[in-house]
Amino acid sequence: MDYIDYYKILDVTKSATEAEIKKAYRKLARKYHPDLNPNDKEAEKKFKEINEANEVLSNPENRKKYDKYGKDWKHADEFEKAGYDPNQQQYSRKQSSGQQDFSGFGGGDFSGSDFSDFFNSMYGSSGRSSRGQSKYRGQDFNAELQLDLKDAYTTHKQSLTVNGKNIRITIPAGVENGQVIKIPGHGGPGVNGGPNGDLYITFLIANNSDFKREGNNLYSNVDLDLYTAVLGGEINISTFDGKVKIKVSPETQTGTKVKLKGKGFPVYKKDNQFGDLYVTYNLKIPTKLSEKEKELFTELSKLRNHE
């Protein structure tokens, strides 16, 4: 069997990350999927190659073996037990009479097949089903789901329609804007008994609140009246969990920031764990003063200047 360059098939480098491999596979699989290329033998051939390359490179353990043993990666365990060095193409120790002979690996007559024995083992002999038809994994679907920030604060169920099919999913609290989650088996149906594809949902979260979100932390600005800022006191602060009462220290300056521990956003898939809420005080100067108030402020001014 000839060497098949899986990296070249997916058009990625040997240093490609798992995310880069996944992205390349999804792009090519959509392009060459049989549903989009009916009766196109070249597209069918390409689709087989893409699926085979992804099955190997998307699995870290298989990829490691492939990088070391090439076309014979499936026999890596046997090679290593026998002490075979792929770089020297020889065994580091003699085989005993009870050991298996590996000299035939990679040989044999494949009758002109363009695909490896690994692909055949995945999809049946020569990649065909018992009825002579190829088995293909279903196409992955992508969908977008819009939420408001307050909806993302709590775990809840929501229905969405994908490709004419109604799907009800549970959305965990703490999901972030742009986050993608996978719903296994809810993509396109497999072809000729192949597995279904997966559904990838991207969350688009609109923020119509008075809070700014950064990760699990929330930030807000609160107006503080002059008298409370000077003399101290208590004020009510809004959170996603309702209002909380906090103390304000005397002589608090505008721009002062306080942290409310555990009053931020839920941590994704971490029960009872929350970020923090950071509140910044903005000093609010009173307007429309009465004559009496003006007199009092004048007196205060004189006292300060006298000092």
N, C-alpha and C positions, 0 to 999 in steps of 0.2 A: 504494500500500500504506500503510495506517495505521501510525502509530507504536505499537510494542509496548513497554511498560515492563517490561523483564526484572527489574528490581529489585523491582517491585511483585509480579510473578508469584512470585518466591521469598520475598517478604515480608522483604526486607532493605533497608537504607539504601544510598545511593550510596557511603558511606564504609566499607561492610562489608569485612572482611578476607577473604582467600582461604579461611581456615579457617571463617569464619562462613557464607560462600556454600556451601561443601562440606557443612557440617552442615545447612543449610536445605534443600539439594537432596535429601540422603539422607532426611531426615524426610518431605518431601513426596512423593518418589518411592515410598517404601514405602506411603504412605497411598493414592495414586492408581494404583498398579500394576495393569495389566489382570488379572493373576492373582488379585488380591484383590477386583477389581470386575468380574466377568464380565458382559458384555452391558450395561454402564453407559456410555452414550455420553458423558455429561458427564464421568465420570472419565477416559475415554479422551482427551477433548479437553484436560482439565487436565493429564494426563500428558504429552501432546505439548508443551504450553506450558512445562512444567517442564523437560523435556529440552532444548528449544531454548534457554531462558534459561540453563541450566547450561553448555551447549556454548559460549555466548558469554562469560558472566561468569567462568567458571573458567579461561579462557585470558587471561593478562594483556595480550597484544598485541591480541586481539580486543576485550577490554573497553575498552581505551584508545580504539580506533577507534569503538566503539559510543558511548562517552561524548561523543565529539567530533562524530560524524556521525549519530547516532541510527539511524533505519530504513535509511539508506543506508551503514551502516558497512562493508559488504562492498566498496564501491567507493572506500574511503578512498585507496588508492594512486593510482587514476586521478584522483581529485579533487585530490590534492596535486600530482601531475605537471602538472595543468592550472592550478594556482594558484587553486583554488576555495576561497573563505572561507565556511564554513558559517554563521558569525555574520552576515555581510553578505549571504549568499545570492547572491553574484556572483563572477565570475572576476577575479583581480587582473591578468590580462593577456589580450589577445585571442587567440583560437584561430586557428592557422594552418589552411590548407586541409587539412593532413595530420593534424590533431588530431581526436580523437573528440568527438562531440557528446554532452554529458552532461545535456542539458536534460530528457531523458525519465526520468531516475532517479526512482524513487518513483512513477511514473505507471503507466498500463497497467490492464487489466481483470483482476482476480483472481477473477472469477466468485464473489464472496461468500466466498472463502477466509478463514479466521480466522488463518492462519499465514503467516509470511514466506517469501520465496523461498529464504532460507538454510535453513529447515527442509525445504523441498521438495528442496533439493540434497542434504541429509543422508539423507533417507529415500525419495528417489525422487519423481517427479512427484506433487504433491498429497499427499506423505507416504505414498504407496501403493506396494506392490510390483507387479510385472507381473501378479500374480494378483489385484490389487485389495485386498490386505490390508496393514495397517500394519506397519512394522518397528519393533520396540522393543528397546532395550537391556535385557539381563537384570537382575534385581534383585541388588543387592549383598547379600552375606551377612556376618554378624558372628559371630565365635566367640571364646571365651576359652580360653586355654591356661595351665594352672598348672605352674609350675616351682619347684624349690628353688634357693636362691641358688648352691649348688655346681654345679647343672646349667647355670646362666647363665654360669658362669666359662669354659666351653669351648664351642667351636663343635661342634654335633652335629646329627644328624638325628632327627626325631621324626614319628610318624604321628598324625593326628587324623581323626575322622570328622565331616564336615559335611554335613548334609542327606542322610544315608545313603551318602555317598561317602567313601571312604578317600583321604586326601591325605597325602603324605610331603613334609615341608619341611625345609630346613636352617635351623637357628637360629644366627645369628652370636653369638659370645661378646660379652658386655658388654651384652646387652639389659636394659632397665630395667623395673622394676615399673610397670605402667600404659602402657607403650609400645605403640603400634599399628603394625603393618606391613601392607602391602597385597600380596596375591598376585593379580596381574592374571589375569582370565579364569576364575577359579575360583568365581565367584558363580553366580547362576541363569542358565539358558540364555536366549539371546535369543529374541524372538518373531518368527516369520516371517523368519528369516535375520538378525535383528539381532545385534549383538555380545553376548557373555556379560558378566554383571556381574563385579565383583571380590569377593574375599574379604578382609575386614579382621579381623586377629587381634590381640586385646588380651592382653598377657602379665600374669599375676598371679604375682608371685614371692614365695614364702614364705621367710623368713630363719630357719632353724633352727641357725644357726652362732653362734659366739661373737663374730662381727664385726658392726659396724654399718657400713652402706654409705651413703655420700653421694656420688652421682655415680660417679666412677671411684676415689674414695678409700675406704679401709677404716680402721676404728678398732677398737681392742681394749684391754682392761685386763689387765695381767699382775701377778700377785702377786710381790713381791720380798722375799726373806727378809732379816731384820735384818742378818745378818752380811755378806751380799753388798752390801747397801745401804751399810753402814759402810765395809767394807774394799775394795769393788770386786770385779770378777771377770767371769765369763762365764756367760750363761744361754742356753737354747734357746727360741726364739720360734716359735709355730705360724703358718704362713701357708697360703693356698690351694695354694701350690706345695710344701708340705712344711715341715720345720723348718729354721730358720736360726739360727746362733750369733752372738750380739752381745755386745759388751763393755759392762760397767756401770762407770761411773766411781765412785771412792771418794766416800763421803759423799753419795750420791744421796738426794734428798728424795722423800717420797711425793707423788704428783701430777706428778712429772717426766714430760715427754712427749718421745719420740724418734721420728724419721721414718726409715722404711725405704723408700728411694727405689725405685720400680718394683715394689714388692711388693703393690700394691693390685689393683684390678679391671681387666680388659682394657678398652681403649677401643673402643667399638662400631665395627666395620668398619674398624679401624685395626690392621693387622698389627704385632705385636711392640711395641705401645704400651700401657703400663699406668699406672694411677694409683699413689699411694703408700699405705703402711700407717703409721698413726700409733699408737704404743704408749704407753699411760699406765701408769706404775708405781704400784702400791698396796702400801705397806709392810705386811708381814705380821709381827705381833708374835708371838714364840714363846710357846707355852703349855705347861703341865705341866712346869715347870722342875724339875730335880733339885736337891737341896740344894747340890751343888757349884756348879751354874750360878747359883743364888741368891747364893752367897757371892761368886762372881766379879763378878756384876752389882753387888753391894753395894760391892765394892772399886772398881769402875769409877766408881760414883756418888760415892764418897768422893774419888776423884782429881779428878773434874770439879768437885765442890764446893770442893775445896781450892784449885783454880786461881782 
